[in-house]
Amino acid sequence: MAEVPFTFNQRTYRFHCDEHDARRLSDIVEYFTSKLDGLVREHGSVGDERLILMAALMITDELFDARADVDDLLEGSAAELRSTAIRSLEADEDGKPEKRRA
């Protein structure tokens, strides 16, 4: 079991996780801390609860933007695949000999 410390406003919180998750949790803590530090610089000390809520909202906003970007990429890929499939089907039909009517 690994332990990842998170220090905020001169208090340290310790999170336990599996060894293989420690690096990712450290990266997440570092990212979250950078958001909190930026908010403290911008707004001053407005209270822990408010700072954490503001950071959570900022990160959620980033998540929504990232999801929208992924959706746009998937829609573009789907449209491209549909177009390619249609062209392929049309090419197959053009290459087939016509059926003779009796």
N, C-alpha and C positions, 0 to 999 in steps of 0.2 A: 504494500500500500504506500502510495506517495502522498506527500503533503505539499500543497502550494499555498504560500502566504499571499495575502492581499491586504495592503496597508492603505488606509484612507483616513484622513483627518487624525493622524497620529494614533490610530487604532489598527491593530493587525488582526485579521481574520484568517483562519487556517482552514483550507478545504482539503479534504482527503479524496483521493481518486486512485484508480488502478495505475500502475507504473506506465503502461502504454498510453494513458491519457494525460499524463503530467505535462508534457510539452505543449499540447494543445490548450490545456487549461491555463498554463502560464502565459501563452500568447493572448488568450481571451482576457485574462486579468490585466495584462499590460495594455491591451487595446482599451478596455473599459476605464482603466486608470488614466490613460491619456485623454479620454473624453471628459472625465471628472476634472482633471487638472485644467483643461481648456475652459470649462465652465466656471471654475473658481477664478481663473484669470479674467474672464469676461464679466462675471456677475458678482464676484466677491463671495464672501461667506454668507450664503443665504439659508444655511441649514442642510444637514446631511440628507434628510428625506427629500427635500426639494431638489438637491443636486443629483441624487440618484434617480429620481423620477425624470428629471430633464435629460439625463444621459440615456436612460432607457427609451425615452421617446425619440431621441436623436438616432439611436441605433435601430429602433423599429422603423423609422423613416428610411434609413439606409437599406434595411432589409426589403421594404416595399419597393424602393427604386430598383434594387437588384432583381427582385422577382419580376418586375415589369420588363426589365431588360431581357431576362431569360425568356419571358413570354413572347416578346417581340422577335427574338432570335428563333424561337421554335415556330412561330407563325411564318416567318420568312423561309425557314427551312421546309416547312410543310408545303408552302405555296410552290417553292422550287421543286420539291419532289413530285407534286401533282403535275406541274408543267412538264417535267421530264417524263413522267409516266404517260401523259397524254401524247407527247411527241413520239415516244417509243411505240405506243399503240398505233398511232397514225402511220408511222413508218412501216410497221408490220403489215398493216392493211394495204398500204401502197405496194408492198413487195409481193403480196399474194396474187397468184393468178386468179382472174375473175372466173366465177362459176358460170358454166354454160347452162343456158336454159334449154330444156328439151321441147 
